[in-house]
């Protein structure tokens, strides 16, 4: 059984047809396949990890997707989902380079392995942590986004 990596993905585009395609792929549990299709349309573990960064596509029953109209006819698609072991950064990198995609970012947190980060436009800001190594608080943005300080306070209370 894998550790689950929580992902908050935001995609921006002006193309309404693309929004419909992406939302449909999320709702059918084929979002990563949409982003980065397998060669020969044949799933296997190593191909999945290479193309997606994780071994399975998203579980549509455990995923939330919404859209929001922003300024200048820009539409933002927000996806909250979990993936096995790690965030789907290779798949998002392929998506980011598709026509009409304005931006892609992913905040991710894998609590079981003690790491989190934010990937924006191909640049990954990543940190590892554990209860004995709390220098992660130096990264205020990620610490605040994922509530790391509060999480460790709860862990300390439980151990007391």
C-alpha positions, -999 to 999 in steps of 0.1 A, spaced: 0 0 0 15 33 -10 19 65 9 -5 91 -5 8 124 -18 -18 153 -15 -18 175 -46 -34 209 -52 -31 216 -89 -40 249 -107 -42 251 -145 -50 283 -163 -61 287 -200 -83 309 -222 -95 279 -241 -130 268 -230 -128 235 -250 -96 226 -232 -112 233 -199 -140 208 -207 -114 182 -218 -94 186 -186 -124 185 -163 -138 155 -182 -104 137 -178 -105 144 -140 -140 132 -136 -133 99 -154 -100 93 -135 -79 97 -166 -63 131 -159 -27 119 -160 -33 99 -191 -47 131 -206 -17 150 -196 9 125 -207 -5 95 -227 14 62 -225 32 51 -256 13 23 -272 -15 30 -247 -3 2 -225 1 7 -187 29 -7 -167 45 4 -134 78 18 -148 61 36 -177 36 51 -153 64 64 -130 84 77 -159 55 95 -176 35 106 -146 58 106 -116 34 81 -98 22 46 -105 -16 52 -109 -38 78 -124 -60 98 -101 -91 83 -83 -120 103 -96 -140 94 -65 -113 110 -42 -108 141 -64 -123 175 -64 -123 197 -95 -137 232 -100 -133 261 -125 -133 298 -120 -133 327 -144 -106 351 -138 -97 384 -155 -91 387 -193 -112 356 -201 -87 334 -182 -102 303 -167 -86 285 -138 -91 248 -132 -84 237 -96 -79 200 -88 -74 185 -53 -63 148 -55 -40 123 -41 -14 103 -60 7 72 -50 41 81 -34 48 113 -52 33 143 -71 26 139 -108 52 165 -119 63 147 -151 27 146 -163 22 183 -154 53 192 -173 39 177 -205 6 194 -199 23 228 -193 38 226 -228 5 219 -246 -11 246 -268 -33 271 -250 -20 263 -215 -11 296 -198 2 282 -165 3 251 -143 13 248 -107 11 221 -81 14 223 -43 21 188 -29 26 172 5 36 136 13 33 134 51 43 97 54 77 104 38 80 139 52 83 162 22 63 189 5 68 215 -22 54 237 -48 60 232 -85 54 263 -107 61 264 -144 87 236 -142 105 249 -111 102 227 -80 106 243 -46 109 212 -23 117 205 13 120 175 35 112 175 72 109 154 103 102 162 140 139 163 148 147 185 118 124 215 118 145 239 97 116 237 73 101 266 92 127 287 74 105 282 43 75 302 56 55 299 24 54 261 24 52 258 62 21 281 62 5 265 31 6 230 46 3 240 83 36 222 92 42 241 125 6 233 137 10 197 125 41 192 147 25 209 177 -3 183 174 22 154 171 41 167 202 8 169 222 -1 134 212 34 121 223 32 138 256 
